[in-house]
Amino acid sequence: MAASAGFPSTNHVALIGNFLPRRCGLATYTTDTYTALTDRFPGMRVDVYAMNDRAEGYDYPPEVTGTIAQDDRAAYLAAARDIEASGAQAIWLQHEYGIFGGPAGEHILALLGRVSAPVIVTLHTVLENPNDDQRRVMDGLLSRAAKVIVMAEVGREILVRVYGANPNAILMIPHGVPDRPLVDPDAMKSRFGWEGRKVLLTFGLLAPNKGIENVIEAMPAIVAADPQALYVVLGATHPNLVAREGEAYRDRLKALATDKGVTDHVRFIDGFVEHEELLDYLQAADLYVTPYTNPAQITSGTLSYAVGVGKAVISTPYIHATEILADGHGVIVDFGDVDGFAREISRLLVDGDARANLSRHAYDRGRTMIWPRLAEAGMAAIDAIVAARPRRLRNAGAPPALRPSIAAVERMSDSTGMLQHAILSVPDRRHGYCIDDNVRALMLMTAIDDLDEETRDKWMTIYAAFIQYAWNPDKRRFRNFMRFDRSWCEDEGSEDSNGRTLWALGVTAKRAGAAKHRDWALRLFDETAGLAFELVSPRAQAFAMLGAAAVVSAHPGHQLACNILERFSSDLMALLDEARRPEWEWFEIVLAYDNARLPEALIRAGMALGRDDLLASGLSTLNWIVAQQTSPEGRFRAVGTESFGRAYEEPLPFDQQPLEAQATIDACAAAFKATGDAHWRDEAMRAYRWYLGQNDLDLPLATAQDGGCFDGLMPNGLNRNQGAESILALQLASCAISALGKAAVTVAGTSRAVA
């Protein structure tokens, strides 16, 4: 809807941070932000996701939509799914080091990487000298956030100078403050037994960096100037300090007051103070003192609150204080300057007019910082990033299939083989090679039609040599991973890699145009395929079955290949019987990767062995997995990687990988070959269009101009790397679609002839 005057167009926000009743400043801040948003904009939906730092959690109010266990990475991913499913238009993250799990809180990046809504981040700490982990996490936040909020101008300066942040993406919104009237402190003092006293107050978790010693040192001079002076130190000792030394620090402060002869003029109030009670304490004080010793402190919530209720403030020149108290809104005393504190506190206690004038100035400044103003500024920024989010233009037309191309395959290949990974489109030699990609590349060379024979022979020989060299006769297994220097990383590869290699050998033995390549492939298949009977992974078995079915197709009655088909088809049928439920027509209780290869293996085994039972089970399970891979809009939706391992659960949408579309196309092509039913041809084409942009994000993964393919769909966009697996998936899919089109013409021609 369009924004009305004073009301944002965004009406649903997810808010992440600590939340009351958890006892910390960030919990108070997040709670106040929630209250400000819902009070200022009635009807707005604000979903709160609260961080838990203990197993039992907290007794959260109904306003909390969900919780995230601090150290459980899976909880962050689950929260991301909930946020995505909720339809939140934007995410407002309250970031502080120490409240998120992983090194320097990196788990929060996993959540932000799994949501598609734009993100705005309030940074409660900006480190000028971060360690490596802190720098990495901050860089991740700056990369993901559309806007970043800091509470002091120096925060903006540090982000630009240290982190290279875009200045236009940074907003300075002061710490929010309560909207309370300016009152005479004497009207509040009876509540705390302070009648007749001139009260100076310091609040916060007690720790040496608060500088309280300096004010106690100044108290004899202050008392001499005004005998009614009372210094109230409000707050519990910092829990980390208590863990190390108990209350020894508090006892040292009390001893200092005794030594200085001001015991009756210094009062310690030990405990956590609720928010409203803190405001009452502040309003009852005549002066607020922040003698902190850390010059780099960028934010102080209680300093903001003190200004907000109109306190005359005396402070050391840490960053936040110098900004908020500038232009006569407070008094600055240098770090450790006991005489300066004595002089300025005494002056303001004695001079009531000066104190009242400073109080009014502070209160006027606080009017610009009240929570409704923060809510308005925050929502204005959120509206801007939501409006700037690109709108998807859905193309209802059917894009044409791409001609197969090996341009990107050649880009990723050298005289050793095909490299695994890329940074964007540039091969990343650090990760070397793997047999998985080289067997896929070999199959592509047998499948692509429009390729001159010299080029085909060159690359088939290179990929075949890689496979041949990978065979380890001592282990009777193929190796998988090879470093860039051609040394192997292992003596034997995974079951999947060995199954895929048998698959490629079988396909090459059947489909290669040159007899020399067919003969080589069959020879190596015969030498190595006995390893198949040691495979226990259903997918590895399915890969081996696909290779065996190809061999039987080219060499009917091939005994070893027939044995593989008989053995593993029986195993798959047993798995199906065990895992099947009325609503779950599948071989396992979970979904994983390359799912469609399982029904494809049964379909091709059924055709090779002439067994209708295998064919029927293959078709029924393929029909089921195709339904699972269909979005509500009727588009292909690959089973997301976050789905893996969830027993009897519907698939999750992200991350989607190119391999799944290719597997589905091949399985549907097998079903079409077995049945002649045009439904399977249509399903194959629907999966293929996923590469071309008919997917959940309306973004093409194929780069048609160079034969490349991005590595996947994530909730917030494309994984723009182009690794070997993705490129090969697209090109093998394009070959399968091309062959399927030719097969459809043949079927149609046969039907006309019969008619």
Secondary structure as the mmCIF struct_conf table of DSSP 4:
data_model
#
loop_
_struct_conf.conf_type_id
_struct_conf.id
_struct_conf.beg_label_comp_id
_struct_conf.beg_label_asym_id
_struct_conf.beg_label_seq_id
_struct_conf.end_label_comp_id
_struct_conf.end_label_asym_id
_struct_conf.end_label_seq_id
HELX_LH_PP_P HELX_LH_PP_P1 ALA A 2 SER A 4
TURN_TY1_P TURN_TY1_P1 ALA A 5 GLY A 6
BEND BEND1 SER A 9 SER A 9
STRN STRN1 HIS A 12 GLY A 17
TURN_TY1_P TURN_TY1_P2 LEU A 20 PRO A 21
BEND BEND2 ARG A 22 ARG A 22
BEND BEND3 CYS A 24 CYS A 24
HELX_RH_AL_P HELX_RH_AL_P1 GLY A 25 ARG A 40
BEND BEND4 PHE A 41 PHE A 41
TURN_TY1_P TURN_TY1_P3 PRO A 42 GLY A 43
STRN STRN2 ARG A 45 ASN A 52
BEND BEND5 ASP A 53 ARG A 54
TURN_TY1_P TURN_TY1_P4 ALA A 55 GLU A 56
TURN_TY1_P TURN_TY1_P5 PRO A 62 GLU A 63
STRN STRN3 VAL A 64 ALA A 69
TURN_TY1_P TURN_TY1_P6 GLN A 70 ASP A 71
HELX_RH_AL_P HELX_RH_AL_P2 ARG A 73 SER A 86
TURN_TY1_P TURN_TY1_P7 GLY A 87 GLY A 87
BEND BEND6 GLN A 89 GLN A 89
STRN STRN4 ALA A 90 HIS A 95
TURN_TY1_P TURN_TY1_P8 TYR A 97 GLY A 98
BEND BEND7 ILE A 99 PHE A 100
BEND BEND8 GLY A 102 GLY A 102
HELX_RH_3T_P HELX_RH_3T_P1 PRO A 103 GLY A 105
TURN_TY1_P TURN_TY1_P9 GLU A 106 GLU A 106
HELX_RH_AL_P HELX_RH_AL_P3 HIS A 107 LEU A 112
TURN_TY1_P TURN_TY1_P10 GLY A 113 ARG A 114
BEND BEND9 ALA A 117 ALA A 117
STRN STRN5 VAL A 119 LEU A 123
BEND BEND10 HIS A 124 HIS A 124
BEND BEND11 GLU A 128 ASN A 129
HELX_RH_AL_P HELX_RH_AL_P4 ASP A 132 ARG A 144
BEND BEND12 ALA A 146 ALA A 146
STRN STRN6 LYS A 147 VAL A 150
BEND BEND13 MET A 151 ALA A 152
HELX_RH_AL_P HELX_RH_AL_P5 GLU A 153 TYR A 163
HELX_RH_3T_P HELX_RH_3T_P2 PRO A 167 ALA A 169
STRN STRN7 ILE A 170 MET A 172
HELX_LH_PP_P HELX_LH_PP_P2 PRO A 174 GLY A 176
STRN STRN8 VAL A 177 VAL A 177
HELX_RH_3T_P HELX_RH_3T_P3 PRO A 185 ALA A 187
TURN_TY1_P TURN_TY1_P11 MET A 188 MET A 188
HELX_RH_3T_P HELX_RH_3T_P4 LYS A 189 PHE A 192
TURN_TY1_P TURN_TY1_P12 GLY A 193 GLY A 193
TURN_TY1_P TURN_TY1_P13 GLU A 195 GLY A 196
STRN STRN9 LYS A 198 PHE A 203
BEND BEND14 GLY A 204 GLY A 204
STRN STRN10 LEU A 206 LEU A 206
HELX_RH_3T_P HELX_RH_3T_P5 PRO A 208 LYS A 210
HELX_RH_AL_P HELX_RH_AL_P6 ILE A 212 ALA A 225
TURN_TY1_P TURN_TY1_P14 PRO A 227 GLN A 228
STRN STRN11 ALA A 229 LEU A 234
BEND BEND15 GLY A 235 GLY A 235
HELX_LH_PP_P HELX_LH_PP_P3 ALA A 236 ALA A 236
STRN STRN12 THR A 237 THR A 237
HELX_LH_PP_P HELX_LH_PP_P4 HIS A 238 HIS A 238
HELX_RH_AL_P HELX_RH_AL_P7 PRO A 239 GLU A 245
TURN_TY1_P TURN_TY1_P15 GLY A 246 GLU A 247
HELX_RH_AL_P HELX_RH_AL_P8 ALA A 248 ASP A 259
TURN_TY1_P TURN_TY1_P16 LYS A 260 GLY A 261
HELX_RH_3T_P HELX_RH_3T_P6 THR A 263 HIS A 265
STRN STRN13 VAL A 266 ILE A 269
BEND BEND16 GLY A 271 GLY A 271
HELX_RH_AL_P HELX_RH_AL_P9 HIS A 275 ALA A 284
BEND BEND17 ASP A 286 ASP A 286
STRN STRN14 LEU A 287 THR A 290
TURN_TY1_P TURN_TY1_P17 PRO A 295 ALA A 296
HELX_RH_AL_P HELX_RH_AL_P10 GLY A 301 GLY A 308
TURN_TY1_P TURN_TY1_P18 VAL A 309 GLY A 310
STRN STRN15 ALA A 312 SER A 315
HELX_RH_AL_P HELX_RH_AL_P11 ILE A 319 ILE A 324
TURN_TY1_P TURN_TY1_P19 LEU A 325 HIS A 329
BEND BEND18 GLY A 330 GLY A 330
STRN STRN16 VAL A 331 ILE A 332
TURN_TY1_P TURN_TY1_P20 PHE A 335 GLY A 336
HELX_RH_AL_P HELX_RH_AL_P12 VAL A 338 VAL A 350
HELX_RH_AL_P HELX_RH_AL_P13 GLY A 352 ARG A 367
TURN_TY1_P TURN_TY1_P21 THR A 368 MET A 369
STRN STRN17 ILE A 370 ILE A 370
HELX_RH_AL_P HELX_RH_AL_P14 TRP A 371 ALA A 388
BEND BEND19 ARG A 389 ARG A 389
HELX_LH_PP_P HELX_LH_PP_P5 PRO A 390 ARG A 392
BEND BEND20 GLY A 397 GLY A 397
HELX_LH_PP_P HELX_LH_PP_P6 PRO A 399 PRO A 404
HELX_RH_AL_P HELX_RH_AL_P15 ALA A 407 ARG A 411
TURN_TY1_P TURN_TY1_P22 MET A 412 MET A 412
STRN STRN18 SER A 413 SER A 413
BEND BEND21 SER A 415 THR A 416
STRN STRN19 MET A 418 LEU A 419
BEND BEND22 GLN A 420 GLN A 420
STRN STRN20 ALA A 422 ILE A 423
TURN_TY1_P TURN_TY1_P23 LEU A 424 SER A 425
STRN STRN21 VAL A 426 PRO A 427
HELX_RH_3T_P HELX_RH_3T_P7 ARG A 429 HIS A 431
STRN STRN22 TYR A 433 CYS A 434
HELX_RH_AL_P HELX_RH_AL_P16 ILE A 435 ALA A 447
BEND BEND23 ASP A 449 ASP A 450
HELX_RH_AL_P HELX_RH_AL_P17 GLU A 453 ALA A 470
STRN STRN23 TRP A 471 ASN A 472
TURN_TY1_P TURN_TY1_P24 PRO A 473 ARG A 476
STRN STRN24 ARG A 477 PHE A 478
STRN STRN25 PHE A 481 MET A 482
TURN_TY1_P TURN_TY1_P25 PHE A 484 ASP A 485
BEND BEND24 ARG A 486 ARG A 486
STRN STRN26 TRP A 488 TRP A 488
BEND BEND25 CYS A 489 CYS A 489
BEND BEND26 ASP A 491 GLU A 492
HELX_RH_AL_P HELX_RH_AL_P18 GLU A 495 ARG A 511
BEND BEND27 GLY A 513 ALA A 514
HELX_RH_AL_P HELX_RH_AL_P19 ALA A 515 THR A 528
HELX_RH_3T_P HELX_RH_3T_P8 ALA A 529 GLU A 534
HELX_RH_AL_P HELX_RH_AL_P20 PRO A 538 ALA A 554
BEND BEND28 HIS A 555 HIS A 555
TURN_TY1_P TURN_TY1_P26 PRO A 556 GLY A 557
HELX_RH_AL_P HELX_RH_AL_P21 GLN A 559 ALA A 579
STRN STRN27 ARG A 581 ARG A 581
TURN_TY1_P TURN_TY1_P27 PRO A 582 GLU A 583
STRN STRN28 TRP A 584 TRP A 584
BEND BEND29 TRP A 586 VAL A 590
BEND BEND30 TYR A 593 ASP A 594
TURN_TY1_P TURN_TY1_P28 ASN A 595 ALA A 596
HELX_RH_AL_P HELX_RH_AL_P22 ARG A 597 LEU A 609
TURN_TY1_P TURN_TY1_P29 GLY A 610 GLY A 610
HELX_RH_AL_P HELX_RH_AL_P23 ASP A 612 GLN A 628
TURN_TY1_P TURN_TY1_P30 GLN A 629 GLN A 629
STRN STRN29 THR A 630 THR A 630
TURN_TY1_P TURN_TY1_P31 PRO A 632 GLU A 633
BEND BEND31 GLY A 634 GLY A 634
STRN STRN30 PHE A 636 PHE A 636
HELX_LH_PP_P HELX_LH_PP_P7 ALA A 638 GLY A 640
HELX_RH_3T_P HELX_RH_3T_P9 THR A 641 SER A 643
TURN_TY1_P TURN_TY1_P32 PHE A 644 GLY A 645
TURN_TY1_P TURN_TY1_P33 ALA A 647 TYR A 648
HELX_LH_PP_P HELX_LH_PP_P8 GLU A 650 LEU A 652
BEND BEND32 ASP A 655 ASP A 655
STRN STRN31 GLN A 656 GLN A 656
HELX_RH_AL_P HELX_RH_AL_P24 PRO A 658 THR A 675
HELX_RH_AL_P HELX_RH_AL_P25 ALA A 678 LEU A 692
TURN_TY1_P TURN_TY1_P34 GLY A 693 GLY A 693
BEND BEND33 ASN A 695 ASN A 695
TURN_TY1_P TURN_TY1_P35 ASP A 696 LEU A 697
STRN STRN32 ALA A 702 THR A 703
TURN_TY1_P TURN_TY1_P36 ALA A 704 GLY A 707
STRN STRN33 GLY A 708 CYS A 709
BEND BEND34 ASP A 711 ASP A 711
STRN STRN34 GLY A 712 MET A 714
TURN_TY1_P TURN_TY1_P37 PRO A 715 ASN A 716
STRN STRN35 GLY A 717 ASN A 719
HELX_RH_AL_P HELX_RH_AL_P26 ALA A 724 VAL A 754
#
